Amino acid sequence: MAILIRPPRLPPRRGPASGRRRAGLAGAAMLCLAAAAPTRAEPSLEMAVKATYLYKLAPFVSWPAQAWSAPNAPLLICVQGADPFGPLLDQAVSGQAVAGHPVEVRRLARLDAGSGCQIAYVAGGPGQSQAQALSAVSGAPVLTVTDEGRGGAAKGIVHLVIDAGKVRFSIDAAQADRNGVSISSKLLALAVAVKR
């Protein structure tokens, strides 16, 4: 009679690199899931997906040190002009943090380089057009986001589009470089178009 003895199983490797890898993969999966959500059937679903995008973009972007007022300063997502999100954006970021920065939302009539925003959804409004707002932060460490369904022809670094009934995005990598923000190759790979 033979006795079979199985070798002991080693626990999975857990280290800082594997945690970052899992977090990166989880973030990419969330972006893909958000992109897969059909949106034309219900406008509030479309805006909920777009609100989630604003928050989920952050782990794939690096800002220079001068973008932060302090090492633990909040990551500010600013909505300039007409706010299409209502409470959806606040709900999406409630209790969230990115790289040790708690996420906060600010609504602004006017956007400028001193606004303190790391991410700015630029909608335009009576006090400042979309083009004026984008020009005001050009060269500042701000990830600008625009939406093809709102505002004028001006485009931010990330431009949200509806493609085959799904929320997708294009990226202007050249403008990101001019603004001093670095976008992960993982995020660039998910874009429908990348301007270099």
PyRosetta script that sets phi, psi and omega in degrees:
from pyrosetta import init, pose_from_sequence

init()
pose = pose_from_sequence("MAILIRPPRLPPRRGPASGRRRAGLAGAAMLCLAAAAPTRAEPSLEMAVKATYLYKLAPFVSWPAQAWSAPNAPLLICVQGADPFGPLLDQAVSGQAVAGHPVEVRRLARLDAGSGCQIAYVAGGPGQSQAQALSAVSGAPVLTVTDEGRGGAAKGIVHLVIDAGKVRFSIDAAQADRNGVSISSKLLALAVAVKR")
pose.set_psi(1, 127.7)
pose.set_omega(1, -179.4)
pose.set_phi(2, -97.5)
pose.set_psi(2, 137.7)
pose.set_omega(2, 177.0)
pose.set_phi(3, -106.2)
pose.set_psi(3, 124.0)
pose.set_omega(3, 179.2)
pose.set_phi(4, -94.2)
pose.set_psi(4, 127.3)
pose.set_omega(4, 177.6)
pose.set_phi(5, -118.8)
pose.set_psi(5, 122.6)
pose.set_omega(5, 178.4)
pose.set_phi(6, -84.9)
pose.set_psi(6, 139.4)
pose.set_omega(6, 176.3)
pose.set_phi(7, -66.6)
pose.set_psi(7, 148.9)
pose.set_omega(7, -179.6)
pose.set_phi(8, -64.8)
pose.set_psi(8, 145.9)
pose.set_omega(8, 176.4)
pose.set_phi(9, -82.9)
pose.set_psi(9, 133.9)
pose.set_omega(9, 176.1)
pose.set_phi(10, -84.8)
pose.set_psi(10, 140.9)
pose.set_omega(10, 178.0)
pose.set_phi(11, -65.0)
pose.set_psi(11, 152.4)
pose.set_omega(11, 178.6)
pose.set_phi(12, -61.2)
pose.set_psi(12, 147.6)
pose.set_omega(12, -179.1)
pose.set_phi(13, -69.3)
pose.set_psi(13, 126.1)
pose.set_omega(13, -179.9)
pose.set_phi(14, -124.6)
pose.set_psi(14, 115.7)
pose.set_omega(14, 178.7)
pose.set_phi(15, -151.6)
pose.set_psi(15, 176.2)
pose.set_omega(15, -178.5)
pose.set_phi(16, -58.8)
pose.set_psi(16, -37.3)
pose.set_omega(16, -178.1)
pose.set_phi(17, -68.9)
pose.set_psi(17, -42.1)
pose.set_omega(17, -179.0)
pose.set_phi(18, -68.7)
pose.set_psi(18, -33.5)
pose.set_omega(18, 176.7)
pose.set_phi(19, -66.0)
pose.set_psi(19, -42.0)
pose.set_omega(19, 178.1)
pose.set_phi(20, -65.4)
pose.set_psi(20, -39.1)
pose.set_omega(20, -179.8)
pose.set_phi(21, -63.2)
pose.set_psi(21, -45.9)
pose.set_omega(21, 179.3)
pose.set_phi(22, -62.6)
pose.set_psi(22, -42.4)
pose.set_omega(22, 179.8)
pose.set_phi(23, -63.5)
pose.set_psi(23, -41.8)
pose.set_omega(23, 178.4)
pose.set_phi(24, -64.1)
pose.set_psi(24, -43.3)
pose.set_omega(24, 178.8)
pose.set_phi(25, -66.5)
pose.set_psi(25, -39.2)
pose.set_omega(25, 178.5)
pose.set_phi(26, -64.2)
pose.set_psi(26, -42.1)
pose.set_omega(26, 178.4)
pose.set_phi(27, -63.6)
pose.set_psi(27, -42.8)
pose.set_omega(27, 178.3)
pose.set_phi(28, -63.9)
pose.set_psi(28, -39.6)
pose.set_omega(28, 178.4)
pose.set_phi(29, -64.1)
pose.set_psi(29, -39.9)
pose.set_omega(29, 178.8)
pose.set_phi(30, -64.5)
pose.set_psi(30, -40.3)
pose.set_omega(30, 177.0)
pose.set_phi(31, -62.8)
pose.set_psi(31, -41.4)
pose.set_omega(31, 179.3)
pose.set_phi(32, -65.3)
pose.set_psi(32, -41.3)
pose.set_omega(32, 178.5)
pose.set_phi(33, -64.9)
pose.set_psi(33, -41.9)
pose.set_omega(33, 178.1)
pose.set_phi(34, -63.2)
pose.set_psi(34, -38.9)
pose.set_omega(34, 179.6)
pose.set_phi(35, -67.5)
pose.set_psi(35, -29.5)
pose.set_omega(35, -177.3)
pose.set_phi(36, -79.4)
pose.set_psi(36, -13.0)
pose.set_omega(36, -177.8)
pose.set_phi(37, -70.5)
pose.set_psi(37, 124.4)
pose.set_omega(37, 176.9)
pose.set_phi(38, -65.5)
pose.set_psi(38, 144.3)
pose.set_omega(38, -171.8)
pose.set_phi(39, -127.1)
pose.set_psi(39, -21.0)
pose.set_omega(39, -174.5)
pose.set_phi(40, -72.7)
pose.set_psi(40, -20.0)
pose.set_omega(40, -177.7)
pose.set_phi(41, -69.3)
pose.set_psi(41, -34.9)
pose.set_omega(41, -174.8)
pose.set_phi(42, -141.3)
pose.set_psi(42, 112.5)
pose.set_omega(42, -177.6)
pose.set_phi(43, -57.1)
pose.set_psi(43, -36.1)
pose.set_omega(43, -179.1)
pose.set_phi(44, -66.7)
pose.set_psi(44, -31.8)
pose.set_omega(44, 175.3)
pose.set_phi(45, -66.5)
pose.set_psi(45, -41.9)
pose.set_omega(45, 177.9)
pose.set_phi(46, -59.1)
pose.set_psi(46, -45.2)
pose.set_omega(46, -178.7)
pose.set_phi(47, -70.5)
pose.set_psi(47, -32.7)
pose.set_omega(47, 176.3)
pose.set_phi(48, -65.2)
pose.set_psi(48, -40.5)
pose.set_omega(48, 177.9)
pose.set_phi(49, -65.0)
pose.set_psi(49, -43.4)
pose.set_omega(49, 179.6)
pose.set_phi(50, -65.2)
pose.set_psi(50, -38.4)
pose.set_omega(50, 176.8)
pose.set_phi(51, -62.7)
pose.set_psi(51, -40.8)
pose.set_omega(51, 178.0)
pose.set_phi(52, -64.5)
pose.set_psi(52, -40.2)
pose.set_omega(52, 177.4)
pose.set_phi(53, -56.0)
pose.set_psi(53, -45.2)
pose.set_omega(53, -177.0)
pose.set_phi(54, -55.5)
pose.set_psi(54, -43.7)
pose.set_omega(54, -179.8)
pose.set_phi(55, -75.0)
pose.set_psi(55, -41.0)
pose.set_omega(55, -175.2)
pose.set_phi(56, -73.7)
pose.set_psi(56, -15.7)
pose.set_omega(56, 175.7)
pose.set_phi(57, -69.1)
pose.set_psi(57, -33.2)
pose.set_omega(57, -170.6)
pose.set_phi(58, -55.2)
pose.set_psi(58, -43.6)
pose.set_omega(58, -179.1)
pose.set_phi(59, -64.4)
pose.set_psi(59, -14.5)
pose.set_omega(59, -178.3)
pose.set_phi(60, -100.4)
pose.set_psi(60, 9.6)
pose.set_omega(60, -177.6)
pose.set_phi(61, -125.9)
pose.set_psi(61, 140.0)
pose.set_omega(61, 174.8)
pose.set_phi(62, -116.1)
pose.set_psi(62, 133.0)
pose.set_omega(62, 179.0)
pose.set_phi(63, -108.8)
pose.set_psi(63, 150.5)
pose.set_omega(63, 175.2)
pose.set_phi(64, -69.4)
pose.set_psi(64, 161.2)
pose.set_omega(64, -177.1)
pose.set_phi(65, -56.1)
pose.set_psi(65, -34.9)
pose.set_omega(65, -177.3)
pose.set_phi(66, -70.3)
pose.set_psi(66, -7.4)
pose.set_omega(66, 177.2)
pose.set_phi(67, -74.6)
pose.set_psi(67, -13.3)
pose.set_omega(67, -175.7)
pose.set_phi(68, -114.1)
pose.set_psi(68, 135.4)
pose.set_omega(68, 177.7)
pose.set_phi(69, -75.9)
pose.set_psi(69, -22.8)
pose.set_omega(69, 178.2)
pose.set_phi(70, -156.5)
pose.set_psi(70, 159.9)
pose.set_omega(70, -178.5)
pose.set_phi(71, -58.1)
pose.set_psi(71, -31.1)
pose.set_omega(71, -179.9)
pose.set_phi(72, -108.2)
pose.set_psi(72, 20.1)
pose.set_omega(72, 179.7)
pose.set_phi(73, -62.0)
pose.set_psi(73, 151.3)
pose.set_omega(73, 178.9)
pose.set_phi(74, -68.8)
pose.set_psi(74, 151.7)
pose.set_omega(74, 170.0)
pose.set_phi(75, -82.7)
pose.set_psi(75, 115.9)
pose.set_omega(75, -176.4)
pose.set_phi(76, -96.3)
pose.set_psi(76, 121.4)
pose.set_omega(76, 170.3)
pose.set_phi(77, -100.7)
pose.set_psi(77, 113.8)
pose.set_omega(77, -178.3)
pose.set_phi(78, -103.7)
pose.set_psi(78, 141.6)
pose.set_omega(78, 174.2)
pose.set_phi(79, -112.6)
pose.set_psi(79, 113.2)
pose.set_omega(79, -178.5)
pose.set_phi(80, -96.8)
pose.set_psi(80, 133.4)
pose.set_omega(80, 176.4)
pose.set_phi(81, 82.0)
pose.set_psi(81, -147.8)
pose.set_omega(81, -176.7)
pose.set_phi(82, -64.6)
pose.set_psi(82, 121.9)
pose.set_omega(82, -176.8)
pose.set_phi(83, -87.5)
pose.set_psi(83, 109.1)
pose.set_omega(83, 179.9)
pose.set_phi(84, -85.5)
pose.set_psi(84, -6.2)
pose.set_omega(84, -171.9)
pose.set_phi(85, -91.1)
pose.set_psi(85, -32.1)
pose.set_omega(85, -172.6)
pose.set_phi(86, 58.9)
pose.set_psi(86, -136.1)
pose.set_omega(86, -178.0)
pose.set_phi(87, -77.1)
pose.set_psi(87, -7.9)
pose.set_omega(87, -175.1)
pose.set_phi(88, -60.4)
pose.set_psi(88, -41.4)
pose.set_omega(88, -179.5)
pose.set_phi(89, -68.6)
pose.set_psi(89, -42.6)
pose.set_omega(89, 178.5)
pose.set_phi(90, -60.5)
pose.set_psi(90, -40.6)
pose.set_omega(90, 178.5)
pose.set_phi(91, -66.4)
pose.set_psi(91, -38.5)
pose.set_omega(91, -178.0)
pose.set_phi(92, -65.3)
pose.set_psi(92, -33.4)
pose.set_omega(92, -175.5)
pose.set_phi(93, -101.7)
pose.set_psi(93, -3.0)
pose.set_omega(93, -177.0)
pose.set_phi(94, -54.6)
pose.set_psi(94, 121.4)
pose.set_omega(94, 177.8)
pose.set_phi(95, 74.4)
pose.set_psi(95, 7.8)
pose.set_omega(95, -176.6)
pose.set_phi(96, -91.4)
pose.set_psi(96, 155.2)
pose.set_omega(96, 174.6)
pose.set_phi(97, -141.6)
pose.set_psi(97, 149.9)
pose.set_omega(97, 177.2)
pose.set_phi(98, -127.9)
pose.set_psi(98, 119.5)
pose.set_omega(98, 179.1)
pose.set_phi(99, 50.2)
pose.set_psi(99, 42.4)
pose.set_omega(99, 178.1)
pose.set_phi(100, 83.1)
pose.set_psi(100, 1.2)
pose.set_omega(100, 179.2)
pose.set_phi(101, -104.3)
pose.set_psi(101, 116.8)
pose.set_omega(101, 174.9)
pose.set_phi(102, -63.1)
pose.set_psi(102, 143.2)
pose.set_omega(102, -176.9)
pose.set_phi(103, -92.3)
pose.set_psi(103, 130.3)
pose.set_omega(103, 177.4)
pose.set_phi(104, -129.3)
pose.set_psi(104, 154.9)
pose.set_omega(104, 178.9)
pose.set_phi(105, -114.6)
pose.set_psi(105, 136.5)
pose.set_omega(105, 174.2)
pose.set_phi(106, -129.3)
pose.set_psi(106, 141.8)
pose.set_omega(106, 175.8)
pose.set_phi(107, -111.6)
pose.set_psi(107, 129.2)
pose.set_omega(107, -174.3)
pose.set_phi(108, -129.4)
pose.set_psi(108, 140.9)
pose.set_omega(108, 172.7)
pose.set_phi(109, -76.8)
pose.set_psi(109, -36.8)
pose.set_omega(109, -178.9)
pose.set_phi(110, -127.7)
pose.set_psi(110, 143.0)
pose.set_omega(110, 179.8)
pose.set_phi(111, -115.1)
pose.set_psi(111, 137.2)
pose.set_omega(111, 172.6)
pose.set_phi(112, -148.2)
pose.set_psi(112, 174.1)
pose.set_omega(112, -175.7)
pose.set_phi(113, -61.4)
pose.set_psi(113, -23.8)
pose.set_omega(113, 179.8)
pose.set_phi(114, -91.1)
pose.set_psi(114, 7.2)
pose.set_omega(114, -178.1)
pose.set_phi(115, -68.6)
pose.set_psi(115, -20.9)
pose.set_omega(115, 179.0)
pose.set_phi(116, 82.4)
pose.set_psi(116, 10.0)
pose.set_omega(116, -177.4)
pose.set_phi(117, -81.3)
pose.set_psi(117, 139.1)
pose.set_omega(117, 170.2)
pose.set_phi(118, -92.5)
pose.set_psi(118, -36.1)
pose.set_omega(118, 176.0)
pose.set_phi(119, -124.5)
pose.set_psi(119, 132.3)
pose.set_omega(119, 179.0)
pose.set_phi(120, -129.0)
pose.set_psi(120, 117.1)
pose.set_omega(120, 171.1)
pose.set_phi(121, -84.0)
pose.set_psi(121, 115.1)
pose.set_omega(121, -172.5)
pose.set_phi(122, -104.8)
pose.set_psi(122, 107.4)
pose.set_omega(122, -178.2)
pose.set_phi(123, -104.1)
pose.set_psi(123, -23.9)
pose.set_omega(123, -175.1)
pose.set_phi(124, 80.3)
pose.set_psi(124, 159.1)
pose.set_omega(124, -180.0)
pose.set_phi(125, -173.2)
pose.set_psi(125, -173.8)
pose.set_omega(125, -177.1)
pose.set_phi(126, -62.3)
pose.set_psi(126, -31.4)
pose.set_omega(126, -177.9)
pose.set_phi(127, -82.0)
pose.set_psi(127, -22.7)
pose.set_omega(127, -177.1)
pose.set_phi(128, -162.7)
pose.set_psi(128, 123.1)
pose.set_omega(128, 179.3)
pose.set_phi(129, -70.7)
pose.set_psi(129, 165.7)
pose.set_omega(129, 177.9)
pose.set_phi(130, -59.4)
pose.set_psi(130, -46.0)
pose.set_omega(130, -179.7)
pose.set_phi(131, -62.5)
pose.set_psi(131, -40.6)
pose.set_omega(131, 178.7)
pose.set_phi(132, -64.3)
pose.set_psi(132, -42.0)
pose.set_omega(132, -179.6)
pose.set_phi(133, -65.2)
pose.set_psi(133, -43.9)
pose.set_omega(133, 178.8)
pose.set_phi(134, -62.7)
pose.set_psi(134, -40.7)
pose.set_omega(134, 178.6)
pose.set_phi(135, -64.8)
pose.set_psi(135, -36.7)
pose.set_omega(135, -177.3)
pose.set_phi(136, -65.2)
pose.set_psi(136, -26.4)
pose.set_omega(136, -179.3)
pose.set_phi(137, -111.4)
pose.set_psi(137, 6.9)
pose.set_omega(137, 177.2)
pose.set_phi(138, -63.3)
pose.set_psi(138, 126.9)
pose.set_omega(138, -177.4)
pose.set_phi(139, 91.3)
pose.set_psi(139, -10.3)
pose.set_omega(139, 177.0)
pose.set_phi(140, -93.4)
pose.set_psi(140, 152.7)
pose.set_omega(140, -177.3)
pose.set_phi(141, -75.0)
pose.set_psi(141, 68.0)
pose.set_omega(141, -178.5)
pose.set_phi(142, -127.6)
pose.set_psi(142, 130.2)
pose.set_omega(142, 172.9)
pose.set_phi(143, -85.5)
pose.set_psi(143, 107.5)
pose.set_omega(143, -178.8)
pose.set_phi(144, -89.6)
pose.set_psi(144, 139.9)
pose.set_omega(144, -179.2)
pose.set_phi(145, -127.9)
pose.set_psi(145, 129.5)
pose.set_omega(145, 175.6)
pose.set_phi(146, -123.5)
pose.set_psi(146, 172.5)
pose.set_omega(146, -172.6)
pose.set_phi(147, -137.3)
pose.set_psi(147, 126.0)
pose.set_omega(147, -178.3)
pose.set_phi(148, -61.4)
pose.set_psi(148, -24.0)
pose.set_omega(148, -178.3)
pose.set_phi(149, -84.3)
pose.set_psi(149, -5.4)
pose.set_omega(149, -176.9)
pose.set_phi(150, -140.2)
pose.set_psi(150, 146.3)
pose.set_omega(150, 176.1)
pose.set_phi(151, 82.2)
pose.set_psi(151, -168.3)
pose.set_omega(151, -175.4)
pose.set_phi(152, -91.2)
pose.set_psi(152, -156.9)
pose.set_omega(152, -176.5)
pose.set_phi(153, -81.4)
pose.set_psi(153, -13.7)
pose.set_omega(153, -179.2)
pose.set_phi(154, -64.3)
pose.set_psi(154, 144.8)
pose.set_omega(154, -178.5)
pose.set_phi(155, -123.6)
pose.set_psi(155, 143.4)
pose.set_omega(155, 175.4)
pose.set_phi(156, -86.3)
pose.set_psi(156, -173.7)
pose.set_omega(156, 176.9)
pose.set_phi(157, -60.9)
pose.set_psi(157, -44.8)
pose.set_omega(157, 173.8)
pose.set_phi(158, -108.6)
pose.set_psi(158, 128.5)
pose.set_omega(158, -179.1)
pose.set_phi(159, -121.8)
pose.set_psi(159, 114.3)
pose.set_omega(159, -178.3)
pose.set_phi(160, -78.0)
pose.set_psi(160, 135.4)
pose.set_omega(160, 179.9)
pose.set_phi(161, -135.5)
pose.set_psi(161, 160.0)
pose.set_omega(161, 171.1)
pose.set_phi(162, -102.7)
pose.set_psi(162, 121.8)
pose.set_omega(162, -177.7)
pose.set_phi(163, -128.3)
pose.set_psi(163, 114.9)
pose.set_omega(163, -178.6)
pose.set_phi(164, 54.8)
pose.set_psi(164, 41.0)
pose.set_omega(164, 176.9)
pose.set_phi(165, 78.1)
pose.set_psi(165, 9.2)
pose.set_omega(165, -178.4)
pose.set_phi(166, -123.3)
pose.set_psi(166, 149.1)
pose.set_omega(166, 175.5)
pose.set_phi(167, -76.8)
pose.set_psi(167, 123.9)
pose.set_omega(167, 177.4)
pose.set_phi(168, -132.3)
pose.set_psi(168, -173.7)
pose.set_omega(168, -179.0)
pose.set_phi(169, -154.3)
pose.set_psi(169, 153.7)
pose.set_omega(169, 170.2)
pose.set_phi(170, -113.2)
pose.set_psi(170, 160.4)
pose.set_omega(170, -177.7)
pose.set_phi(171, -130.5)
pose.set_psi(171, 133.8)
pose.set_omega(171, 173.3)
pose.set_phi(172, -99.3)
pose.set_psi(172, 89.5)
pose.set_omega(172, -176.9)
pose.set_phi(173, -65.6)
pose.set_psi(173, -31.3)
pose.set_omega(173, 178.9)
pose.set_phi(174, -65.0)
pose.set_psi(174, -42.9)
pose.set_omega(174, 178.0)
pose.set_phi(175, -68.1)
pose.set_psi(175, -35.8)
pose.set_omega(175, 176.2)
pose.set_phi(176, -58.9)
pose.set_psi(176, -44.1)
pose.set_omega(176, 177.7)
pose.set_phi(177, -61.4)
pose.set_psi(177, -43.8)
pose.set_omega(177, 179.3)
pose.set_phi(178, -63.0)
pose.set_psi(178, -33.1)
pose.set_omega(178, 179.4)
pose.set_phi(179, -83.3)
pose.set_psi(179, -8.6)
pose.set_omega(179, 178.4)
pose.set_phi(180, 80.5)
pose.set_psi(180, 18.7)
pose.set_omega(180, 176.1)
pose.set_phi(181, -107.0)
pose.set_psi(181, 142.6)
pose.set_omega(181, -177.6)
pose.set_phi(182, -108.1)
pose.set_psi(182, 129.5)
pose.set_omega(182, -178.5)
pose.set_phi(183, -107.7)
pose.set_psi(183, 131.5)
pose.set_omega(183, -178.7)
pose.set_phi(184, -61.3)
pose.set_psi(184, 145.1)
pose.set_omega(184, 176.8)
pose.set_phi(185, -62.5)
pose.set_psi(185, -27.1)
pose.set_omega(185, 177.5)
pose.set_phi(186, -63.8)
pose.set_psi(186, -42.0)
pose.set_omega(186, 178.7)
pose.set_phi(187, -70.6)
pose.set_psi(187, -41.2)
pose.set_omega(187, 177.7)
pose.set_phi(188, -58.6)
pose.set_psi(188, -36.8)
pose.set_omega(188, -179.3)
pose.set_phi(189, -67.5)
pose.set_psi(189, -24.7)
pose.set_omega(189, -179.5)
pose.set_phi(190, -86.0)
pose.set_psi(190, -13.3)
pose.set_omega(190, -177.1)
pose.set_phi(191, -71.7)
pose.set_psi(191, 147.2)
pose.set_omega(191, 176.2)
pose.set_phi(192, -74.8)
pose.set_psi(192, -23.4)
pose.set_omega(192, 176.8)
pose.set_phi(193, -154.8)
pose.set_psi(193, 145.3)
pose.set_omega(193, 177.2)
pose.set_phi(194, -128.8)
pose.set_psi(194, 122.5)
pose.set_omega(194, 176.1)
pose.set_phi(195, -94.2)
pose.set_psi(195, 124.9)
pose.set_omega(195, -176.5)
pose.set_phi(196, -106.1)
pose.dump_pdb("model.pdb")
